[in-house]
Amino acid sequence: SIFAFDNSEISNMRKIIFIAFLAMLMIMPSAAQVTFGVRAGGAYSSLVQKVEGTYNAGARFGFSLAGLADIPLYKGLSLRPELAFVNQGGSFISNFQVEGAKNSLNKCSYYSIQVPVNLAYTFHINDVQLGVYAGPALDFSLFGKMKTENQNVDIHFGQTKEADLKTFDLGVSVGLRVDYSRYFFSVGALCGTLDRRAIEREGESSLYQNNVTLSLGYMFR
């Protein structure tokens, strides 16, 4: 099943969901002031690994579509959760470390649901609002393709075959946002913290997913 999780991933997910639930309970008194919005943009995504002492990033272009909310907390502080559908991926090298075998370049394109929960601070400059934000982000990968030199195969997330990746990632989200009237422009980066390899052979490096996204959005004020 593409939705299979191992025990450690399930444990991490439960803890994070519980913390997010508690945070939502704390901000319920401000619910009447919640503002909702949407955004769409292009994403420059990369899979990062360390090969022979050097960090390599194989990148590609994708997209990000999201619904979001802005929940006031105190003065310029607010909570900004999102629910995003993302096309991401990149390329990485499988280092076999076996005599007679050569390294393989793998190119990935896959789709994920991302749930960033950012804490934002916004200040006003005349008619413009400038905000910075940061927070944790959950990433649940759904389906996609991996292309090697000889084949193009489906990625089965959560399984442990050569062409597969792990289903779950925990990322750190940071960004900058500029609002004018009901419209906004944002630049955000999301850096994964968990190894995405389903199988890691001896001598192979860990593999991390990073994204930089440029978006235009609209708030339903």
C-alpha positions in Angstrom: 0.0 0.0 0.0 1.3 3.5 -0.8 -0.1 4.7 2.5 1.9 2.3 4.7 3.9 3.8 7.6 6.5 2.3 9.9 6.1 2.5 13.7 8.5 5.5 14.1 6.7 7.5 11.5 3.3 6.8 13.1 4.7 7.8 16.5 6.0 11.1 15.2 2.8 11.9 13.4 0.7 11.3 16.5 2.9 13.6 18.6 2.8 16.4 16.0 -1.0 16.1 15.4 -1.6 16.2 19.2 0.5 19.4 19.6 -1.3 21.0 16.6 -4.6 20.1 18.2 -3.7 21.7 21.5 -2.5 24.8 19.7 -5.9 25.1 17.9 -7.8 24.8 21.2 -5.7 27.7 22.6 -6.6 30.0 19.7 -10.3 29.2 19.5 -11.3 32.5 21.3 -9.9 34.4 18.2 -11.9 32.2 15.8 -14.3 35.1 14.9 -11.3 37.0 13.4 -10.0 34.2 11.3 -9.3 35.2 7.7 -9.1 32.6 4.9 -7.2 32.7 1.6 -5.7 30.8 -1.3 -2.4 30.9 -3.1 -0.7 29.3 -6.1 2.9 29.4 -7.3 5.9 27.7 -8.7 8.3 25.6 -6.7 12.0 24.9 -7.2 12.5 21.6 -5.4 15.6 19.6 -4.9 16.8 16.3 -3.4 20.0 16.9 -1.4 22.7 14.3 -0.6 26.3 14.2 0.4 28.5 12.4 -2.2 32.2 12.0 -1.5 32.2 14.8 1.0 30.3 17.3 -1.2 26.7 18.2 -0.9 24.8 17.7 -4.2 21.4 19.0 -5.0 19.5 17.7 -8.0 16.6 20.1 -8.7 13.5 20.4 -10.8 10.5 22.8 -11.1 7.1 22.0 -9.8 4.1 23.8 -8.3 2.2 24.5 -5.1 -1.5 25.1 -4.6 -2.8 25.9 -1.1 -5.7 27.0 1.1 -4.7 28.9 4.2 -5.9 30.7 7.3 -4.6 33.7 9.3 -5.6 33.4 13.0 -4.8 36.5 15.1 -3.0 35.7 18.4 -1.6 39.0 19.9 -1.0 42.3 18.2 1.2 41.5 15.1 1.4 37.8 15.9 -0.8 35.2 14.1 -1.0 31.5 13.4 -0.9 30.6 9.7 -1.8 27.0 8.9 -1.9 25.8 5.3 -3.1 22.8 3.4 -1.1 22.5 0.2 -1.0 20.2 -2.8 2.6 20.1 -4.1 4.5 18.7 -7.0 8.1 18.2 -5.9 11.1 15.9 -6.4 14.6 16.3 -7.8 17.4 13.9 -8.7 19.9 11.8 -6.7 22.6 9.2 -7.1 22.3 5.6 -6.0 25.9 4.6 -5.0 26.0 0.9 -5.2 29.6 0.5 -3.7 29.8 -2.9 -5.5 32.6 -4.0 -7.8 31.5 -4.0 -11.4 28.3 -1.9 -10.7 28.0 1.7 -11.6 26.2 4.6 -9.9 22.7 5.3 -11.1 21.1 8.8 -11.5 17.5 8.8 -10.4 15.0 11.6 -11.3 11.9 11.9 -9.2 8.6 13.8 -9.7 5.9 13.2 -7.1 2.9 14.7 -5.4 2.4 15.4 -1.7 0.0 17.0 0.8 1.9 19.5 2.9 0.6 21.0 6.2 2.8 23.9 7.4 1.8 25.5 10.7 3.6 28.8 10.8 3.9 31.5 13.4 3.8 34.9 11.6 4.7 38.4 12.6 3.3 41.3 10.5 4.0 45.0 10.6 2.6 47.9 8.5 4.4 50.2 6.1 1.8 52.7 4.8 -0.7 50.6 2.9 1.5 47.5 2.7 1.8 44.7 5.3 5.1 43.0 5.5 5.3 39.6 7.4 7.8 37.0 8.3 6.9 33.5 9.3 8.4 30.2 10.4 7.2 26.8 11.8 7.0 23.0 11.4 5.5 21.4 8.3 4.2 17.9 7.7 4.6 16.2 4.3 2.6 13.2 3.3 3.7 11.9 -0.1 1.0 10.3 -2.3 2.2 9.1 -5.8 4.8 9.8 -8.4 7.4 8.5 -10.9 11.1 7.8 -10.7 13.2 7.7 -13.9 16.5 6.0 -14.2 18.8 5.3 -17.2 16.8 2.2 -18.2 13.3 2.6 -16.9 10.5 4.8 -15.7 8.7 3.3 -12.7 6.0 4.3 -10.1 7.2 5.3 -6.7 5.4 3.2 -4.0 5.7 5.4 -0.9 6.1 3.5 2.4 7.4 0.3 0.7 11.1 -0.8 0.8 12.1 -1.4 -2.7 14.9 0.3 -4.6 12.7 2.8 -6.5 10.7 3.7 -3.4 10.8 6.6 -0.9 9.4 7.1 2.6 5.9 8.4 2.9 6.4 11.0 5.7 8.6 14.0 6.1 8.9 16.6 8.8 10.1 19.9 7.5 11.0 23.4 8.7 9.2 26.2 7.0 10.4 29.9 6.8 9.3 32.7 4.6 8.5 36.3 3.8 5.1 37.7 2.7 3.9 41.1 1.4 0.2 42.0 1.5 -1.5 44.8 -0.4 -5.3 45.1 0.1 -6.6 41.5 -0.4 -3.6 40.3 -2.4 -0.2 39.0 -1.3 3.1 37.8 -2.7 5.1 35.2 -0.7 8.6 33.6 -0.9 8.9 30.5 1.2 11.4 27.7 1.9 10.7 24.3 3.3 13.6 22.1 4.4 13.0 18.4 5.1 14.6 16.9 8.2 14.0 13.2 7.6 15.9 10.8 5.3 13.6 10.0 2.4 15.4 6.9 1.2 13.4 3.7 1.6 16.6 1.6 1.3 20.0 2.9 2.2 22.9 0.7 1.1 26.3 0.7 2.8 28.2 3.8 1.7 25.1 5.7 0.5 24.2 9.1 2.0 21.0 10.3 3.5 18.5 12.1 1.1 16.5 15.2 2.0 13.8 17.1 0.2 14.0 20.9 0.0 11.7 23.4 -1.7 11.6 27.1 -2.5 8.2 28.5 -3.6 7.1 31.8 -5.1 3.4 32.4 -4.8 0.6 34.9 -5.5 -2.4 34.8 -3.2 -5.8 36.3 -2.3 -7.3 36.7 1.2 -11.1 36.7 1.6 -11.3 39.7 3.9 
